[in-house]
Amino acid sequence: MATAYRTNQFPTATDQHKTGIIVVTCILDEGAVTVGSANTVLGTDGLLQPGYTFTVASQLNKDDYVMLKVDTGVTYAATKGRPVVCAPATTSGICGKIISEPQATTKLTQLTASAGADTLAERLAGGYYRYAQVAINANACERVATNGSTILVGSDLLYDVSAEQFALGAGSGEHGLISAHYSATAAEYVLGFYQLDVIPSQA
């Protein structure tokens, strides 16, 4: 009898120990939220989803590939340290894959007005979003303090020896530590991914 070799070495929600890939709980940016009736909102299996009385503009699911959400509203404070991911946009590339079923926050299930969650800023401030475990193509991640230079999501970081903090690097995604958050104020935090590998994408 032939030996069955395990060819899929991608991590799962229950088996996360894979070299070069880490599993991080991420906020899902799925676009504007539309509040609906519990009798009209359907799940992906065609059945009514208890507690899910809403739809989203760009729904993400388990096994979807994602990119880091590039937005100045994605700060460490606004996200409570979690990265925000979204569906890839044409040539943006992908940084990971959703490996768990997305879960809604309690605040999202209790949302009563669509206007309260139609922008990313509103969704982050109000806690109106879903989250999931995402396998990120990186070796490790760490919270680091910034020195006040303007750091965008996806920017590479360099270490400021005199300030003992991190600053905007010389390139974008070309060095060993990549920011998952926006920062423009000294002594703020961002989450940095070590050796983040972004896989190119095309339309």
C-alpha positions as CSV (number, residue, x, y, z in Angstrom):
1,M,0.0,0.0,0.0
2,A,1.3,3.4,-0.9
3,T,2.4,5.8,1.8
4,A,0.2,8.8,2.1
5,Y,2.3,11.9,2.3
6,R,0.9,15.1,3.7
7,T,1.3,17.7,1.0
8,N,-0.8,20.5,2.4
9,Q,1.4,22.2,5.1
10,F,-0.9,25.2,5.5
11,P,-1.9,25.8,9.1
12,T,-5.4,25.4,10.4
13,A,-7.3,26.9,13.3
14,T,-6.4,23.8,15.4
15,D,-2.9,23.0,13.9
16,Q,-1.0,26.3,13.8
17,H,2.6,25.3,14.0
18,K,4.0,25.7,10.5
19,T,7.4,27.3,9.7
20,G,7.3,30.7,8.1
21,I,3.5,31.3,8.7
22,I,1.9,32.7,11.8
23,V,-1.7,32.8,12.8
24,V,-3.1,36.1,13.9
25,T,-6.6,37.2,14.8
26,C,-7.5,39.9,12.4
27,I,-10.4,42.4,11.9
28,L,-12.1,41.9,8.6
29,D,-12.9,45.0,6.5
30,E,-16.0,43.8,4.6
31,G,-17.3,47.3,3.6
32,A,-20.5,48.9,4.6
33,V,-23.0,47.1,6.8
34,T,-26.7,46.9,5.9
35,V,-29.0,46.1,8.7
36,G,-31.8,43.7,7.7
37,S,-34.5,41.5,9.1
38,A,-33.7,38.3,10.9
39,N,-36.2,36.6,8.4
40,T,-34.3,37.8,5.3
41,V,-30.6,37.5,6.1
42,L,-29.1,34.2,4.8
43,G,-26.0,32.4,5.6
44,T,-23.6,30.9,3.1
45,D,-25.3,27.5,3.5
46,G,-28.7,29.0,2.5
47,L,-30.1,28.7,6.0
48,L,-31.0,31.6,8.4
49,Q,-28.1,32.6,10.6
50,P,-29.2,33.1,14.2
51,G,-28.1,36.5,15.4
52,Y,-26.9,37.7,12.0
53,T,-29.4,40.4,11.1
54,F,-27.1,42.2,8.6
55,T,-25.3,41.9,5.3
56,V,-21.9,43.4,4.3
57,A,-20.8,44.9,1.0
58,S,-17.8,42.6,0.4
59,Q,-18.2,39.4,2.4
60,L,-15.1,37.4,3.3
61,N,-15.2,33.7,4.1
62,K,-12.9,31.0,5.4
63,D,-10.2,30.1,2.9
64,D,-10.3,33.5,1.2
65,Y,-7.0,35.2,0.5
66,V,-6.5,38.7,2.0
67,M,-4.3,41.8,2.0
68,L,-3.6,44.3,4.8
69,K,-6.1,47.2,4.7
70,V,-4.2,50.4,3.8
71,D,-6.1,53.2,5.5
72,T,-5.0,56.0,7.9
73,G,-7.8,54.9,10.2
74,V,-6.1,51.6,10.9
75,T,-4.2,52.7,14.0
76,Y,-3.1,50.5,16.9
77,A,-5.5,52.2,19.2
78,A,-8.5,52.0,16.9
79,T,-8.0,48.3,16.3
80,K,-6.8,47.4,19.8
81,G,-3.7,46.1,18.2
82,R,-5.2,43.8,15.7
83,P,-4.4,44.0,12.0
84,V,-7.2,44.8,9.5
85,V,-7.4,42.7,6.4
86,C,-9.6,42.9,3.3
87,A,-10.1,41.3,-0.1
88,P,-7.2,41.8,-2.5
89,A,-7.5,44.7,-4.9
90,T,-6.1,43.9,-8.3
91,T,-2.3,44.3,-8.0
92,S,-2.2,44.8,-4.3
93,G,-0.9,41.3,-3.6
94,I,-1.9,38.9,-0.8
95,C,-0.4,38.5,2.6
96,G,-2.4,35.7,4.1
97,K,-5.5,33.4,4.1
98,I,-8.5,33.2,6.4
99,I,-8.4,29.8,8.2
100,S,-11.4,30.1,10.6
101,E,-15.1,30.9,10.2
102,P,-15.5,34.7,10.6
103,Q,-17.3,35.7,13.8
104,A,-19.3,38.8,14.4
105,T,-18.8,41.0,17.4
106,T,-21.8,41.3,19.8
107,K,-22.0,45.0,18.9
108,L,-22.4,44.1,15.2
109,T,-25.2,41.7,15.8
110,Q,-27.0,44.4,17.8
111,L,-26.5,47.2,15.2
112,T,-29.9,48.8,14.5
113,A,-29.0,51.5,11.8
114,S,-27.0,51.0,8.7
115,A,-25.7,54.6,8.8
116,G,-23.8,53.8,11.9
117,A,-21.4,51.4,10.1
118,D,-21.0,52.6,6.5
119,T,-17.4,53.8,6.9
120,L,-14.4,52.0,8.2
121,A,-13.9,54.6,10.9
122,E,-17.4,54.0,12.2
123,R,-17.0,50.3,12.1
124,L,-13.7,50.4,14.1
125,A,-14.9,53.0,16.6
126,G,-18.2,51.1,17.2
127,G,-16.8,47.6,17.1
128,Y,-19.1,46.8,14.1
129,Y,-17.1,44.2,12.3
130,R,-16.3,40.5,12.0
131,Y,-13.0,38.9,12.8
132,A,-11.2,35.7,12.0
133,Q,-7.9,33.8,12.4
134,V,-5.7,34.6,9.5
135,A,-2.5,32.7,8.5
136,I,0.0,35.5,7.7
137,N,3.0,34.9,5.5
138,A,5.5,36.1,8.1
139,N,7.9,34.6,10.7
140,A,6.7,36.6,13.7
141,C,5.0,39.8,14.8
142,E,5.7,42.3,17.6
143,R,4.3,45.5,18.9
144,V,6.8,48.3,18.5
145,A,6.9,52.0,19.5
146,T,7.2,54.6,16.8
147,N,9.3,57.8,16.7
148,G,6.7,60.2,15.1
149,S,7.5,59.7,11.4
150,T,4.5,59.0,9.2
151,I,4.2,55.3,8.9
152,L,1.6,53.8,6.5
153,V,0.1,50.3,6.6
154,G,2.5,48.1,4.6
155,S,5.5,50.4,5.1
156,D,8.8,49.0,6.1
157,L,10.4,50.1,9.4
158,L,13.9,50.9,10.5
159,Y,15.2,51.1,14.1
160,D,16.0,54.6,15.3
161,V,19.0,53.9,17.6
162,S,19.0,57.4,19.3
163,A,15.3,57.3,20.0
164,E,15.1,53.6,20.7
165,Q,12.0,53.6,18.6
166,F,11.0,52.6,15.0
167,A,10.8,55.0,12.1
168,L,9.6,54.8,8.5
169,G,12.1,52.9,6.4
170,A,13.6,53.7,3.1
171,G,11.3,51.6,0.9
172,S,7.9,49.9,1.0
173,G,7.9,46.3,1.9
174,E,11.5,45.8,1.2
175,H,13.0,45.2,4.6
176,G,12.6,42.9,7.6
177,L,9.8,44.6,9.5
178,I,6.5,45.7,8.0
179,S,3.9,47.8,9.7
180,A,0.3,46.6,10.0
181,H,-0.9,50.0,11.3
182,Y,-0.8,53.7,10.6
183,S,1.1,56.1,12.9
184,A,2.2,59.7,12.7
185,T,2.8,60.5,16.4
186,A,5.8,59.7,18.5
187,A,5.5,57.0,21.2
188,E,2.5,55.3,19.5
189,Y,2.5,51.6,18.7
190,V,2.2,49.6,15.5
191,L,2.2,45.9,15.0
192,G,5.2,44.9,12.9
193,F,5.5,41.7,10.9
194,Y,8.9,40.2,10.5
195,Q,9.8,39.0,7.0
196,L,6.3,39.5,5.7
197,D,6.1,37.9,2.3
198,V,3.5,39.5,0.0
199,I,2.5,37.3,-3.0
200,P,1.9,39.4,-6.1
201,S,-1.5,39.5,-7.7
202,Q,-3.0,40.7,-11.0
203,A,-6.4,41.6,-12.4
